[in-house]
Amino acid sequence: MSFFLRLFLVKLITFDLKYFTMSLENKIMEAMKIAMKNKDQSTLAALRAVKSELILAKTSGNTSEETSKVEENKLLQKLVKQRKDSAAIFSEQNREDLAQPELDQAAVISTFLPEQMTEAAVEKVVVEVITQTGASSMKDMGKVMGIVNGKLGGKADGKTISGIVKRILSN
């Protein structure tokens, strides 16, 4: 774990009230300042990517001026997934020298995500939604996925959710 990541986590643990009321963009800027001071290039690259995506989301025109927490979480999840996919491809090609920085960046970006739910907790929500909607076959998967994704709001990976929904609906 890089020095920056430890410092960032310490800042979270100290419950700095100012930090918790900041927007994601402000948190990223604060983290960028720390990374620049520590000359942590991998962390800085990850933070710049997040900042760039936030700016693109704001200026794309299909969202309001301020992005919501759910949109921010989806954006962060997308960035983490991109990094992990890239690392997997690099590992398949025996390029560990390129895979490791991608994994490091994914770890930095994931510190800004809410804590991920366990599979058991996700399964509980999925079962609850299935009983509410009366879903009984794989044809209802899209409806169930939409409701579950809305309820969880970025607290679980879409791949995990879809795997659980498929398993339950196929039984």
Stockholm file with secondary structure:
# STOCKHOLM 1.0

chainA/1-171         MSFFLRLFLVKLITFDLKYFTMSLENKIMEAMKIAMKNKDQSTLAALRAVKSELILAKTSGNTSEETSKVEENKLLQKLVKQRKDSAAIFSEQNREDLAQPELDQAAVISTFLPEQMTEAAVEKVVVEVITQTGASSMKDMGKVMGIVNGKLGGKADGKTISGIVKRILSN
#=GR chainA/1-171 SS CCHHHHHHHHHHHTTCHHHHHSCHHHHHHHHHHHHHHHTCHHHHHHHHHHHHHHHHHHHTSSSCSSCCHHHHHHHHHHHHHHHHHHHHHHHHTTCHHHHHHHHHHHHHHHTTSCCCCCHHHHHHHHHHHHHHHTCCSGGGHHHHHHHHHHHHTTSSCHHHHHHHHHHHHHC
#=GC SS_cons         CCHHHHHHHHHHHTTCHHHHHSCHHHHHHHHHHHHHHHTCHHHHHHHHHHHHHHHHHHHTSSSCSSCCHHHHHHHHHHHHHHHHHHHHHHHHTTCHHHHHHHHHHHHHHHTTSCCCCCHHHHHHHHHHHHHHHTCCSGGGHHHHHHHHHHHHTTSSCHHHHHHHHHHHHHC
//
